[in-house]
């Protein structure tokens, strides 16, 4: 979409190009576009108003809130309890008060960043958002919610495009934002252990310091979280090169609905000591439990990368090219 450098005059502002570039940046799809663009585009972009972070998209002053999901679709609320002052008092006894976020009203006002999906198409009315920082805190909260029959909605970076990361009704949102520690990186085995709230891009940058890389890469890597990636079995740009997360996730720690902590955080590439429970939580989307820690096998950073644009005349040629390319990996 960019003109050659010779066609850009100093101080010029190619409107059509700027509009397309801003949209791409707002979607988090082309982070490096400004660096590759011509000087006129890059300088104009620097003078433009910064794009709002993903978690703030739903809080733009002039944005229109989407209708409630429960009002748009014929969905019946289950036989669950409602959050009371006693429940909130318990949450504050387990989690720091600053990490117990409360809505301004029964429709969830003030918590739009957690109630509305990234695309702004679905909206819940959760009145309580909890941000635990340890597995123990998650366990205590889940045990209490199980006892009180309070519905729960696990949430990571809230970058999903199908509305699965936000509540439908007034579920208690348990956000993993505060669980963002990288526990260990073994540069010899290539195995990393981290908490579920680690942001993909930050983890990838840290691994690069050890000559490693994450086996997946997404357009939302600047805000999506590892726990959510595994819970949705995300693929991304490196899937064909390194395979799916079912092969690279070696171990997982997760908390079940009743608060039971299941620790399968093995770092063994081959472990025959029992059933592979970790395989169940990959792609489970929070239905079996909340992922709190993960052990992931990370491949070495390649010494060089080459990008080529190849045009094929038919689909059969695409398959032949793909087969040939894999021989040289």
C-alpha positions as CSV (number, residue, x, y, z in Angstrom):
1,X,0.0,0.0,0.0
2,X,3.0,2.3,0.2
3,X,4.5,4.4,-2.6
4,X,8.2,4.3,-3.4
5,X,10.4,6.6,-1.4
6,X,11.0,8.8,-4.4
7,X,7.4,9.7,-4.7
8,X,7.1,11.0,-1.1
9,X,7.8,14.7,-0.8
10,X,9.1,16.2,2.5
11,X,6.2,17.2,4.6
12,X,3.6,15.4,2.5
13,X,0.9,13.3,4.1
14,X,-0.5,10.5,2.0
15,X,-4.0,10.4,3.4
16,X,-5.1,7.1,2.0
17,X,-1.9,5.3,3.1
18,X,-2.1,6.9,6.6
19,X,-5.7,5.7,7.0
20,X,-4.9,2.2,6.1
21,X,-1.8,2.1,8.3
22,X,-3.7,3.4,11.3
23,X,-6.4,0.8,10.9
24,X,-3.7,-1.9,10.7
25,X,-2.0,-0.6,13.9
26,X,-5.3,-0.4,15.7
27,X,-5.9,-4.1,15.0
28,X,-2.5,-5.0,16.2
29,X,-1.8,-6.7,12.9
30,X,1.2,-4.8,11.5
31,X,3.4,-3.5,14.3
32,X,6.4,-3.0,12.1
33,X,4.6,-1.2,9.3
34,X,5.8,2.2,10.3
35,X,9.4,1.1,10.3
36,X,9.1,-0.3,6.8
37,X,7.1,2.6,5.5
38,X,8.6,5.6,3.6
39,X,9.9,8.5,5.8
40,X,6.9,10.7,5.0
41,X,4.5,8.1,6.4
42,X,6.6,7.3,9.4
43,X,7.1,11.0,10.4
44,X,3.4,11.7,9.9
45,X,2.5,8.7,12.1
46,X,4.7,9.9,14.9
47,X,2.8,13.2,14.9
48,X,-0.6,11.4,14.9
49,X,-2.4,10.6,18.1
50,X,-1.3,7.3,19.6
51,X,-3.6,4.3,19.2
52,X,-5.3,3.3,22.4
53,X,-4.1,0.0,24.0
54,X,-6.2,-3.1,23.5
55,X,-7.5,-3.1,27.1
56,X,-8.6,0.6,26.6
57,X,-10.4,0.2,23.3
58,X,-13.8,-0.3,24.9
59,X,-13.3,2.9,27.0
60,X,-13.1,5.4,24.1
61,X,-15.2,8.4,25.0
62,X,-17.3,8.4,21.8
63,X,-17.7,4.7,21.4
64,X,-21.2,3.2,21.6
65,X,-21.6,0.3,24.0
66,X,-22.9,-2.9,22.3
67,X,-26.1,-4.3,23.6
68,X,-26.1,-6.9,26.4
69,X,-25.4,-10.4,25.1
70,X,-28.2,-11.8,27.2
71,X,-30.6,-9.4,25.5
72,X,-29.5,-10.2,22.0
73,X,-29.5,-14.0,22.2
74,X,-32.1,-16.4,23.7
75,X,-29.9,-17.5,26.5
76,X,-31.2,-18.5,30.0
77,X,-29.2,-17.7,33.1
78,X,-28.3,-20.9,35.0
79,X,-29.4,-21.6,38.6
80,X,-26.4,-19.7,40.0
81,X,-26.1,-17.5,43.1
82,X,-25.6,-13.7,43.0
83,X,-22.7,-11.9,44.5
84,X,-23.4,-10.4,48.0
85,X,-21.5,-8.0,50.3
86,X,-20.4,-11.1,52.2
87,X,-18.8,-12.5,49.1
88,X,-17.0,-9.3,48.3
89,X,-15.7,-9.2,51.9
90,X,-14.4,-12.7,51.5
91,X,-12.7,-11.8,48.2
92,X,-11.0,-8.9,49.9
93,X,-9.7,-11.1,52.6
94,X,-8.0,-13.4,50.1
95,X,-6.9,-10.8,47.4
96,X,-5.6,-7.3,48.0
97,X,-8.5,-4.8,48.0
98,X,-6.9,-3.0,45.0
99,X,-7.3,-6.1,43.0
100,X,-11.0,-6.6,43.7
101,X,-12.7,-4.3,41.1
102,X,-16.3,-3.4,41.6
103,X,-18.8,-2.0,39.0
104,X,-20.6,1.2,39.5
105,X,-24.0,-0.4,39.0
106,X,-25.8,-3.7,38.2
107,X,-25.0,-3.4,34.5
108,X,-21.3,-3.5,35.1
109,X,-20.5,0.1,34.4
110,X,-16.9,1.0,35.0
111,X,-15.7,-2.6,34.1
112,X,-16.2,-2.3,30.3
113,X,-12.6,-3.4,29.6
114,X,-13.6,-6.8,31.2
115,X,-17.2,-7.0,30.1
116,X,-16.8,-6.2,26.4
117,X,-14.8,-8.3,23.9
118,X,-12.0,-6.8,21.8
119,X,-14.2,-6.3,18.8
120,X,-16.9,-4.6,20.8
121,X,-19.7,-7.0,19.7
122,X,-20.7,-8.8,22.9
123,X,-21.2,-7.4,26.4
124,X,-21.7,-8.9,29.9
125,X,-22.7,-7.3,33.1
126,X,-20.2,-8.6,35.6
127,X,-20.1,-6.5,38.7
128,X,-16.9,-8.1,40.2
129,X,-13.4,-8.6,38.7
130,X,-10.8,-10.4,40.7
131,X,-7.1,-10.2,39.9
132,X,-5.3,-12.9,41.9
133,X,-1.5,-13.1,41.8
134,X,-0.9,-16.7,43.1
135,X,-2.3,-20.2,42.5
136,X,-3.3,-20.3,46.2
137,X,-5.5,-17.2,45.8
138,X,-7.2,-18.7,42.7
139,X,-7.8,-21.9,44.6
140,X,-9.5,-20.1,47.6
141,X,-11.6,-17.9,45.3
142,X,-12.8,-20.9,43.2
143,X,-13.6,-23.0,46.3
144,X,-15.7,-20.1,47.7
145,X,-17.5,-19.6,44.3
146,X,-18.1,-23.3,44.1
147,X,-19.6,-23.4,47.6
148,X,-21.8,-20.4,46.9
149,X,-22.7,-21.5,43.3
150,X,-21.3,-18.3,41.8
151,X,-20.6,-18.5,38.1
152,X,-17.1,-17.7,37.1
153,X,-15.6,-16.4,33.8
154,X,-11.8,-16.8,33.5
155,X,-10.1,-14.1,31.4
156,X,-6.6,-13.5,30.1
157,X,-5.7,-10.7,27.7
158,X,-9.3,-10.5,26.4
159,X,-8.1,-10.5,22.8
160,X,-10.3,-13.2,21.5
161,X,-12.5,-12.5,18.5
162,X,-15.5,-14.9,19.3
163,X,-16.6,-13.4,22.6
164,X,-15.5,-16.4,24.7
165,X,-13.4,-14.4,27.2
166,X,-16.2,-12.1,28.5
167,X,-19.2,-12.9,30.7
168,X,-22.7,-13.4,29.4
169,X,-24.5,-12.5,32.6
170,X,-23.1,-11.4,35.9
171,X,-20.4,-14.0,36.3
172,X,-17.4,-13.2,38.5
173,X,-14.5,-12.4,36.2
174,X,-11.2,-13.9,37.3
175,X,-8.4,-12.1,35.5
176,X,-4.9,-13.5,35.3
177,X,-3.3,-10.1,34.6
178,X,-1.3,-10.2,37.9
179,X,0.1,-13.7,37.3
180,X,2.9,-12.6,35.0
181,X,6.1,-14.1,36.3
182,X,8.5,-16.1,34.3
183,X,9.6,-18.8,36.8
184,X,12.5,-20.4,35.0
185,X,14.2,-20.6,31.6
186,X,16.5,-23.5,31.0
187,X,18.6,-22.5,28.0
188,X,20.1,-26.0,27.7
189,X,16.8,-27.9,27.5
190,X,14.9,-25.0,26.0
191,X,12.1,-25.4,28.6
192,X,10.4,-22.4,30.1
193,X,8.1,-22.3,33.1
194,X,5.9,-19.3,33.5
195,X,2.6,-18.1,35.0
196,X,-0.5,-17.9,32.9
197,X,-0.7,-14.1,32.8
198,X,2.6,-13.6,31.0
199,X,2.2,-11.6,27.8
200,X,3.3,-13.5,24.7
201,X,5.5,-10.7,23.2
202,X,7.3,-10.1,26.5
203,X,8.0,-13.8,27.0
204,X,9.3,-14.0,23.4
205,X,11.6,-11.1,24.0
206,X,12.9,-12.6,27.3
207,X,13.5,-16.0,25.6
208,X,15.5,-14.3,22.8
209,X,18.0,-13.2,25.5
210,X,18.6,-17.0,26.0
211,X,18.8,-17.8,22.3
212,X,15.2,-19.3,22.3
213,X,11.8,-18.3,20.9
214,X,8.2,-19.1,21.6
215,X,6.7,-21.8,19.4
216,X,3.8,-19.6,18.5
217,X,3.3,-16.1,17.3
218,X,0.1,-14.1,17.0
219,X,-1.1,-10.7,15.8
220,X,-2.3,-10.0,19.3
221,X,1.1,-10.9,20.9
222,X,1.4,-7.5,22.5
223,X,-1.5,-8.1,24.9
224,X,-2.6,-11.8,24.7
225,X,-1.5,-14.0,27.5
226,X,0.1,-17.5,27.6
227,X,-2.7,-19.0,29.6
228,X,-5.3,-17.8,27.2
229,X,-3.2,-19.1,24.2
230,X,-3.1,-22.5,25.7
231,X,-6.7,-22.5,26.8
232,X,-7.8,-21.7,23.2
233,X,-5.1,-23.9,21.6
234,X,-3.9,-20.9,19.6
235,X,-1.8,-21.5,16.5
236,X,-0.6,-18.4,14.8
237,X,2.3,-17.9,12.3
238,X,4.7,-20.5,13.7
239,X,2.2,-23.4,13.7
240,X,3.5,-25.0,10.5
241,X,7.1,-24.7,11.7
242,X,6.8,-25.9,15.3
243,X,3.5,-27.7,15.5
244,X,0.5,-27.1,17.8
245,X,0.6,-26.5,21.6
246,X,-0.4,-30.1,22.2
247,X,3.2,-30.9,21.3
248,X,5.0,-28.0,22.9
249,X,3.2,-27.7,26.3
250,X,5.0,-30.2,28.5
251,X,3.2,-29.4,31.8
252,X,0.4,-27.4,33.3
253,X,-0.9,-26.4,36.7
254,X,-4.6,-25.5,36.9
255,X,-7.3,-25.0,39.4
256,X,-10.6,-26.9,39.1
257,X,-14.0,-25.5,39.9
258,X,-14.0,-26.7,43.5
259,X,-10.6,-25.1,44.2
260,X,-8.6,-28.3,43.7
261,X,-5.1,-27.6,42.4
262,X,-3.9,-30.1,39.7
263,X,-0.2,-30.0,39.4
264,X,1.1,-31.7,36.2
265,X,3.9,-29.2,35.8
266,X,6.4,-31.8,34.5
267,X,9.4,-30.7,32.4
268,X,9.9,-34.2,31.0
269,X,9.6,-34.4,27.2
270,X,8.4,-38.0,27.6
271,X,6.5,-38.8,30.8
272,X,4.8,-42.1,31.1
273,X,3.9,-41.8,34.8
274,X,0.2,-41.4,34.2
275,X,-2.5,-39.8,32.0
276,X,-1.6,-36.7,30.2
277,X,-4.0,-34.4,32.1
278,X,-2.3,-31.4,30.6
279,X,-3.7,-32.4,27.2
280,X,-7.2,-31.9,28.5
281,X,-6.8,-28.3,29.4
282,X,-5.2,-27.3,26.1
283,X,-8.2,-25.9,24.1
284,X,-10.6,-26.4,27.0
285,X,-11.3,-22.6,27.2
286,X,-11.7,-22.6,31.0
287,X,-14.4,-25.2,31.2
288,X,-12.2,-27.7,33.1
289,X,-10.3,-25.3,35.2
290,X,-8.2,-22.1,35.3
291,X,-4.6,-22.5,34.1
292,X,-2.1,-20.9,36.5
293,X,1.3,-22.1,35.3
294,X,2.8,-23.8,32.2
295,X,6.0,-25.5,31.1
296,X,6.6,-25.0,27.4
297,X,9.3,-26.4,25.2
298,X,10.8,-23.5,23.3
299,X,12.8,-24.0,20.1
300,X,16.2,-22.4,19.5
301,X,16.3,-19.0,17.8
302,X,17.2,-19.5,14.1
303,X,20.4,-17.9,13.0
304,X,18.7,-16.4,10.0
305,X,15.2,-15.8,8.6
306,X,14.3,-15.1,5.0
307,X,10.9,-13.9,3.9
308,X,9.8,-14.6,0.3
309,X,6.6,-13.9,-1.6
310,X,5.9,-16.7,-4.0
311,X,3.0,-16.8,-6.5
312,X,1.7,-20.2,-7.6
313,X,-0.5,-20.8,-10.6
314,X,-2.6,-23.5,-9.0
315,X,-3.3,-25.2,-5.6
316,X,-1.3,-28.3,-6.6
317,X,1.8,-26.1,-7.0
318,X,1.2,-24.7,-3.5
319,X,1.3,-28.2,-2.0
320,X,4.4,-29.1,-3.9
321,X,6.1,-25.9,-2.8
322,X,5.1,-26.5,0.8
323,X,6.5,-30.0,0.7
324,X,9.7,-28.8,-0.8
325,X,10.1,-26.0,1.7
326,X,9.8,-28.4,4.7
327,X,12.8,-30.4,3.4
328,X,15.1,-27.3,3.9
329,X,14.0,-26.4,7.4
